[in-house]
Amino acid sequence: MVPVVINGFWRAFNKRGLKFKKKGTLLNVRFKEPLQFTYEETTEAILEKIMDAIEQSKKFANVLIR
């Protein structure tokens, strides 16, 4: 599996990704190194790897501290 990170996706498209929310938004696409999985891995471990690879895990959450 090749992870793809698209910066600006949520600003440009609606929840389903089918309609524009904001036209003219700059989108940046990055292809990452392919992920390798084994049959012994649990689904939770595989999901964690994928979420980290596409930068959607809690590690990458932007937390505002006021």
C-alpha positions in Angstrom: 0.0 0.0 0.0 1.3 3.4 -0.9 0.2 6.2 1.5 -0.8 9.5 0.0 -1.0 12.7 2.0 -3.0 15.6 0.6 -2.6 18.9 2.4 -5.5 21.3 2.0 -8.1 18.6 1.2 -10.5 19.5 4.0 -10.3 23.2 3.1 -11.1 22.5 -0.5 -13.7 19.7 -0.5 -16.8 18.8 1.5 -17.0 15.8 3.8 -17.4 13.2 1.0 -14.8 14.9 -1.2 -17.2 15.3 -4.0 -18.1 19.0 -3.9 -15.9 22.1 -3.6 -16.1 24.1 -0.3 -13.5 26.7 -1.3 -12.2 27.0 -4.9 -8.6 28.1 -5.4 -7.3 26.2 -2.4 -3.7 25.1 -2.9 -3.4 21.3 -2.6 -0.1 19.6 -1.9 0.1 15.9 -2.7 2.9 13.7 -1.3 3.4 10.0 -2.0 5.2 8.2 0.8 7.2 4.9 0.9 5.1 1.8 0.5 3.9 0.1 3.7 4.6 -3.6 4.3 2.2 -5.7 6.3 2.4 -9.3 7.6 -0.5 -11.8 8.1 0.4 -12.0 11.8 -0.4 -8.3 12.5 -3.7 -7.4 14.1 -6.1 -5.1 12.4 -5.5 -2.5 15.1 -1.7 -2.5 14.4 -2.3 -2.2 10.6 -4.8 0.7 11.1 -2.3 2.4 13.4 0.4 2.1 10.7 -1.9 3.5 8.0 -3.1 6.4 10.2 0.5 7.4 11.0 1.5 7.1 7.4 -1.2 9.4 6.1 -0.7 11.7 9.1 -4.2 11.3 10.6 -3.2 9.8 13.9 -3.4 11.6 17.2 0.4 12.4 16.9 -0.4 14.8 14.1 -3.5 16.5 15.6 -3.2 20.2 15.8 -4.0 21.0 19.4 -4.7 24.7 20.3 -3.7 25.6 23.8 -5.0 28.9 25.1 
